[in-house]
Amino acid sequence: MEYPLALLLSFGLLAVPLSPSAQTKPAAAPRACLMEGKFEFMGQKMDISDCIQNDGASHANLVEACDTISKMATGMGIPAPKTTWLASCPAAPQGRCVHMNGSKLTAYYYKRPVQDLPDVKSSCELMGGRYAEG
């Protein structure tokens, strides 16, 4: 089965191994990373805008999740997304994967093609997260 690149990035995001940690995040640490990029892969033009928000995980787990997405992209031969650290993910996402991969991190999706959203929901649920629209 062939998957669009945006869906493959979702699988990668949800497969990030997140180890529990006793660390607490510093008060000034950002709570979210917004990953954005425009590129072409296998003839398909992509405009990605996803965000991961910390809902109680260690700051190190958030950084690991965001870094893993960048490394996965470059490993696929595409440019790493631009990462912006924020206090929280932007409003009005298309959907969210709440507590993805059994963690206390939530993925927010912004520019996914409408036809890919059912697959994004399925991948979220497959990896133990709870999908929520908007």
N, C-alpha and C positions, 0 to 999 in steps of 0.2 A: 504494500500500500504506500502511495506517495503522499507526503504531507507538505503543506506549504511551509516556508521558512518561519513565518510568524508562529506557527503551531509548534515547530521544532524548538524554537526558543522557549515556548511555554513548558514543554517537556523538560528542557534543561533547567529552567528556573525551578520547577517543582522537584527535580531530582537532586537538588543541592543538598548534600549531607549536612545536617545541622546538629552539632553536638551540644548537649546541655552544658551549661556553664554556671558556675557560682558567681561569676563576675557581675558587677552592677555597672550600668553605663553612667559615665559622668553626666552631670546635669546639663552641661553645655553641648553634649554630643548630639549630632543630628539624628533624627529618628526615621529618616526616609532617604532613599536614593532614587532619583528619577533618571531613567536610562532612555536616551533618544538617539535616533540615527536614521539616515536615509542611505540606501545602498541598493545594488542590484546583485542578485544571486541566482544563477542558473536561469537567466532571462526574466526573472520575476523582480519587479521594482517593489521595494519595501520602505515603509515609513513607520518606524517602531517608536512607541512611546509607552513604556511600562514603568511602574514604580513599585518598590518594595518598602513597606512601612513596618516599623518595629512596634509590636503590641505587647511587649514585656520580655522579649528575648534579650540576651546580652548584646551590647554594642558590637562585640567581636563577631557574633553570629550574623548581624546585619551586614557588616563589612565583608565577611566571607561570602555571603549570598550575592552581594552586588559584584564583588570581584570575580566570582565564578562565572557570572553571566558574561562579563567582558572577555574572560579567558576562553569561554566556549565559543564566542563569536569569532575571535581571532583564530581559534583552532579550526573553524569551518572556512577560513580564508576570507572572512568579511571584516570590515573595520569594526573595532570595538565601539560600542555606543558611547556617546558623551554622557558622563555621569555627573549629576548635580546633586549635592547633598542638601536636604531640606528639613524643616521642622516637622512636616507632614506631607503626605502625597497630595497632589492637586485635587480639587473638587471635580465632580461630574465624570467619573470613569464609566466606561461601558459595562464593566463587571469587575468583580474582585474574587480572589481565591483566599478565603479567610483561613488562617492558620495552616498554610500550605505545608505539606510534608510533615504534619504533626508538630509544627513549630509554633512559635508565637510571632510569626511574620505573616503579613498579608500582602499579596501581589495585587496591584491595580493595573487595569488594561485600558488604554485610551484610544488607540488608532487601529484597532484590529478590523479587518474586513468583516462585515456583518455575517457573511457566510461561514467564517471561521469560529464565531462565538460558540456554537454548540460543541465543537471539538475542544475549545479552550475549557468549557465547563466540564466536559467528560474527563479531560486530563487532570483537572483540579481534583475532581472527586476520586479518580483512580489513585491519586497520590495522597489521599486522606484529608484533603482540604474540603471546605464547604464553599460552594460557588454562590455568589450573590450578585444579582444584576445591579448596575448603577452604583 
